[in-house]
Amino acid sequence: MERDPLPVAGTILREAGFSDHLWVKPSSMTVSQWVRMKCMFGCPDYGKNASCPPHVPSVWECRELLSEYSSGVLIHLACNVPPDERDPWCRKNQELLVEAERQIFLAGYERAFLLSFDNCNICGECVSLPSDCRMPYKRRPTMEAFAIDVYSSVRRHGYSISVRKDRSENIDRFALMLVE
């Protein structure tokens, strides 16, 4: 896809500090049932976060939603902070991305929607039911919650990513902003 088919959205992301991004076709993301299984049978937060499974659309619905968009921005966030500083780093970047989504929406892209890089942690401690969420207007699912195989999807678009074996290693995070 072109580098910046929607220049206003690209400018908003750069101004928010997200200059490492790439325009993609959302349908090029790999959506797989195994990703949902990893959530269900491997994530300690399963069922405890209002923006994660089982409180998200089915795998089929996730794939269908992505097919409704012709443009998306894959956003790379390099987390180069010590493990004990990651929660505040995630919270800050989550807030910035949600605000960027809002600005893109206000710029005329009414279908702007963020698939985040991390479990919603804007409140610090997430509630387990969407109906109890204190900030539903900021709550966003992760790419993984949408059954997106982040590893194969980002590699397909030229990014390098690998499993970290030690918590002290820097990590690469990715978000997907759907824009139409």
Long-range contacts (C-beta under 8 A, 24 or more apart in sequence): 1-25, 1-71, 5-71, 6-71, 6-109, 6-179, 8-104, 8-107, 8-108, 8-109, 9-73, 9-104, 9-107, 9-109, 9-112, 9-177, 9-179, 10-73, 12-100, 12-103, 12-104, 12-107, 13-73, 13-75, 13-100, 13-104, 13-177, 16-96, 16-97, 16-99, 16-100, 16-103, 17-96, 18-75, 18-77, 18-96, 18-97, 18-100, 20-75, 20-76, 20-77, 20-78, 21-73, 21-74, 21-75, 21-76, 22-73, 22-74, 22-76, 22-157, 22-158, 22-159, 23-71, 23-72, 23-73, 23-74, 24-72, 24-73, 24-74, 24-157, 24-176, 25-70, 25-71, 25-72, 26-66, 26-67, 26-69, 26-70, 26-71, 26-72, 26-176, 26-178, 27-66, 27-67, 27-69, 28-153, 28-156, 28-157, 29-66, 29-72, 29-143, 29-148, 29-149, 29-153, 29-176, 30-148, 30-149, 30-152, 30-153, 30-156, 31-59, 31-62, 31-63, 31-66, 31-146, 31-147, 31-148, 31-149, 32-59, 32-147, 32-149, 33-59, 33-147, 34-149, 35-59, 35-144, 35-147, 35-148, 35-149, 36-147, 38-144, 39-144, 39-145, 45-119, 45-126, 47-128, 48-126, 48-128, 49-119, 49-120, 49-126, 49-128, 50-120, 50-126, 50-127, 50-128, 50-129, 50-130, 50-132, 50-133, 50-139, 51-116, 51-119, 51-120, 51-126, 51-130, 51-133, 51-139, 51-140, 51-141, 51-142, 51-145, 52-119, 52-141, 52-142, 52-145, 53-145, 55-129, 55-130, 56-141, 56-145, 56-146, 57-146, 59-147, 62-146, 62-147, 62-148, 63-147, 65-146, 65-178, 66-146, 66-178, 68-180, 69-111, 69-178, 69-179, 69-180, 70-180, 71-178, 71-179, 71-180, 72-176, 72-177, 72-178, 72-179, 73-176, 73-177, 73-179, 74-153, 74-154, 74-157, 74-159, 74-174, 74-175, 74-176, 75-117, 75-174, 75-175, 75-176, 75-177, 76-154, 76-159, 76-172, 76-173, 76-174, 77-117, 77-172, 77-173, 77-174, 77-175, 78-170, 78-172, 78-173, 79-170, 79-171, 79-172, 79-173, 80-170, 82-168, 83-167, 83-168, 87-121, 90-117, 90-118, 90-121, 91-121, 91-122, 91-124, 93-117, 93-118, 94-118, 94-120, 94-121, 94-122, 94-140, 95-122, 95-138, 97-140, 97-175, 97-177, 98-122, 98-138, 98-140, 100-177, 101-140, 101-177, 104-177, 104-179, 109-179, 109-180, 111-178, 111-179, 111-180, 112-177, 112-178, 112-179, 112-180, 113-140, 113-177, 113-178, 114-140, 114-175, 114-176, 114-177, 114-178, 115-140, 115-141, 115-142, 115-143, 115-145, 115-146, 115-148, 115-175, 115-176, 115-177, 115-178, 116-140, 116-141, 116-142, 116-143, 116-175, 117-142, 117-143, 117-173, 117-174, 117-175, 118-142, 118-173, 143-174, 143-175, 143-176, 148-176, 150-174
